[in-house]
Amino acid sequence: MSDTSFGGEWTREKLQVLRCYLNSYTTALKKQSFRLVYVDAFAGDGTWRPPPGSLYASSGYDDFRELYKGSPRIALEIEDKPFDSFIFIEKDPHRCETLKRLELESPKRGIEVHNGDANEYLPRICSNLRSNDRAVVFLDPFATEVSWTTVESIANTRKIDCWILFPQAAIARMMPVGREPTGPLADQLDRIFGGRAYWQDTYEQSPQRSMFDEPRRERKAGSDKIAELYRQRLESVFAKVAPYGRELKNSRNSTMFQLLFAASNPKGAKIAVRIAGRLIDKW
Ligand SMILES: C[S@@+](CC[C@H](N)C(=O)[O-])C[C@H]1O[C@@H](n2cnc3c(N)ncnc32)[C@H](O)[C@@H]1O
């Protein structure tokens, strides 16, 4: 059996936003003849439970931690106008096995489950969308798994609305305050931001020199500024992006993630961002 322990209060918040958006999205497109596709690129196994000892494991008895519906099950529950097909991608083979039960439970729902890396599968899925297809993609990684090339392939379809969980705290940890990342760390940031120019500006020349008396660069920008740079990067490829994300905080009130929204279809983007923006503000 796979371990589905992750998240906390923010997981519930993020999934509540997703559920409301999916409901509004399919209802808004109900009278049109589009084939509506839901793509969950970091699908998990269909359920989640708070990790042992977390505040959200409310009873205090870890063995009785409740099991909640994850994003794939939430998408399947959208009723007013259900999605016509569902694509679930999950890298972990055990989680994927559990996820495949959804396919068996609901054989007529048009569910496809892929075991593999979202960064490989998603660009292929994007290029296979037909002219009549419209889709919502949910990018819900644990941390920094989403590559910029994947995000770009979504934007290029002009058919997809996308919720992206930006791992603000994890990325800030990759960007030390006292020195600019180099080598493999810088390469990782390039993969996430789609190039050095998009993150390197957070570093400035320091008045202090290194212990070897060399010039030194330091990061003045806080983690919220890093998330804003990423949001602006989304604006460079999507038709429209929500002007700010929903900050998802841990029990110590530190922002762990930002839930960002971007719409790629030029015609539908304005209304999509209006709906998403209201949900970002809600609760
Ligand atoms: C935060 S969980 C997703 C939770 C799910 N959206 C839900 O609401 O239940 C992230 C999932 O992504 C999977 N994962 C990690 N890296 C991945 C990758 N490169 N491609 C696809 N899945 C990946 C993990 O195994 C994990 O199940």
The ligand as a Tripos MOL2 file, in Angstrom:
@<TRIPOS>MOLECULE
LIG
   27    29     1     0     0
SMALL
NO_CHARGES

@<TRIPOS>ATOM
      1 C1          1.2100   16.6210   -3.6010 C.3       1 LIG1
      2 S1          1.0730   15.0310   -4.2760 S.3       1 LIG1
      3 C2         -0.3380   15.1670   -5.3000 C.3       1 LIG1
      4 C3         -1.5920   15.1090   -4.5910 C.3       1 LIG1
      5 C4         -2.8290   15.0390   -5.4360 C.3       1 LIG1
      6 N1         -2.8970   16.1270   -6.3890 N.3       1 LIG1
      7 C5         -4.0410   15.0360   -4.5190 C.2       1 LIG1
      8 O1         -4.7250   16.0610   -4.4100 O.co2     1 LIG1
      9 O2         -4.2660   13.9970   -3.8850 O.co2     1 LIG1
     10 C6          2.3390   14.9850   -5.5130 C.3       1 LIG1
     11 C7          2.3670   13.6770   -6.2920 C.3       1 LIG1
     12 O3          3.2220   13.8390   -7.4180 O.3       1 LIG1
     13 C8          3.9420   12.6370   -7.6320 C.3       1 LIG1
     14 N2          5.1240   13.0070   -8.4400 N.ar      1 LIG1
     15 C9          6.3270   13.4820   -8.0280 C.ar      1 LIG1
     16 N3          7.1160   13.7760   -9.0770 N.ar      1 LIG1
     17 C10         6.3740   13.5090  -10.1830 C.ar      1 LIG1
     18 C11         6.6190   13.6390  -11.5770 C.ar      1 LIG1
     19 N4          7.7930   14.1120  -12.0310 N.pl3     1 LIG1
     20 N5          5.6490   13.2850  -12.4360 N.ar      1 LIG1
     21 C12         4.4570   12.8020  -11.9870 C.ar      1 LIG1
     22 N6          4.1790   12.6430  -10.6650 N.ar      1 LIG1
     23 C13         5.1080   13.0010   -9.7880 C.ar      1 LIG1
     24 C14         4.2310   12.1280   -6.2310 C.3       1 LIG1
     25 O4          4.4780   10.7310   -6.2480 O.3       1 LIG1
     26 C15         2.9260   12.5080   -5.5030 C.3       1 LIG1
     27 O5          2.0090   11.4470   -5.5410 O.3       1 LIG1
@<TRIPOS>BOND
     1     1     2 1
     2     2     3 1
     3     2    10 1
     4     3     4 1
     5     4     5 1
     6     5     6 1
     7     5     7 1
     8     7     8 2
     9     7     9 1
    10    10    11 1
    11    11    12 1
    12    11    26 1
    13    12    13 1
    14    13    14 1
    15    13    24 1
    16    14    15 ar
    17    14    23 ar
    18    15    16 ar
    19    16    17 ar
    20    17    18 ar
    21    17    23 ar
    22    18    19 1
    23    18    20 ar
    24    20    21 ar
    25    21    22 ar
    26    22    23 ar
    27    24    25 1
    28    24    26 1
    29    26    27 1
@<TRIPOS>SUBSTRUCTURE
     1 LIG1         1 GROUP 0 **** ****
